[in-house]
Amino acid sequence: MIGGDITDPEPGRDWAAFQYEIYLNGMTGAVPRLPADLTRLEEVAEARLGPGPVGYVAGSAGNGSTERANRAALDRHRIVPRMLRDVRRRNLSVELFGTRLPAPLALAPIGVLSIMHPDAECAAARAAAAQGVPFILSSASSTPMERVAEAMGDGERWFQLYWGKDREVTRSFLDRAKACGFTALVVTLDTPLLAWRPRDLDQAYLPFLRGVGTANYFTDPAFQAGLAKPVHEDLDAAVLHFVQMFGDPGKTWEDLAFLREHWDGPIVLKGVLHPDDARRAEQTGMDGVVVSNHGGRQVGGSIGAADALPGVVEAVGDRLAVLFDSGVRTGDDVFKALALGARAVLLGRPYAYGLGLDGQPGVEHVIRALLAEFELTLALSGHTDAAGLTPEALG
């Protein structure tokens, strides 16, 4: 077979073989429903889906300068391929929080996925489970966490917490997440307030105000206890209660003790960009950080996430799990993030577009395409172990 020996696959899944599956299907005239170049997904989604939903997923804070900085930061790093190394067998697996994963990838938490596809979070979760990668469920999902857990069976799942004002709701969320098999808690730190997002403002589009993305809250007994009437009897009052307690700009590092008290699994802080904040995470007993600027959605003019990554890795990378998101679109982006010290990456917008365009198969296409490209990039650059990449792989 041209380009590699697929009869001698790497330990674990043979992600790279996805290209031959596509070529062989082409012998019958079939071509993929979605692009192989995942950077084209936004363009396709813009053409096929409504401006409100696409704008909500694609939009950024301010004029989009932080999203552009994310791409520029990744593009500044260049891979230096090495030749005549035996790369017949590759190992993409990594260990995170005591679990061996088949690839250094998880699906990032994205809320209100029902605006992209009616199967929403369940479709994305099933896709992740089918491919063996963790699915991180947003607090602001369109589907209650119990239904998502049921949909993905034994698939690895983590729960993302938007850390609101009501401690009883937070406690209830953690209890529910533990009860339905979420193994890690991902706490988003960078959204105590919603940023100024012109694409949403120009459409006057905020799904939460229509009760979309509130399923975990509206089904929660602690949240319901704060309502004068059941949700179905007074939706407007329920939405108002949600809006009033969703974010909390008063939270400080000392408040993390409450989460540690009520969650006995790994806790990962998402939104860390400064080495000192990473050190504070270590000092407060956290298990990991995600170097992330929320894909450019929260602070216009922010540092690109890949520019922040080396400093965070240097500060805590041998003691905490350092994960990465914001700007990942290609297999070489995954390669670069791992070479800069991340143990795994979170993928966001591309899988949301895949969901909107083709449901669960669309999400699976995105996962498989990204990991196939990553594995081929790894091998063609002279490397065989995803966990063994170092900055020497970059120029």
Helices and strands as residue ranges (DSSP letters): G 15-17, H 18-26, G 38-40, H 41-48, H 51-58, H 65-76, E 94-96, E 99-101, E 105-107, G 113-115, H 120-131, E 135-137, H 145-152, E 157-162, H 167-179, E 184-188, H 198-203, G 207-210, H 215-218, H 221-224, G 231-233, H 235-245, G 253-255, H 256-262, E 267-272, H 275-283, E 288-291, G 294-296, H 305-316, E 321-324, H 331-339, E 344-347, H 349-380, G 386-388, G 391-393
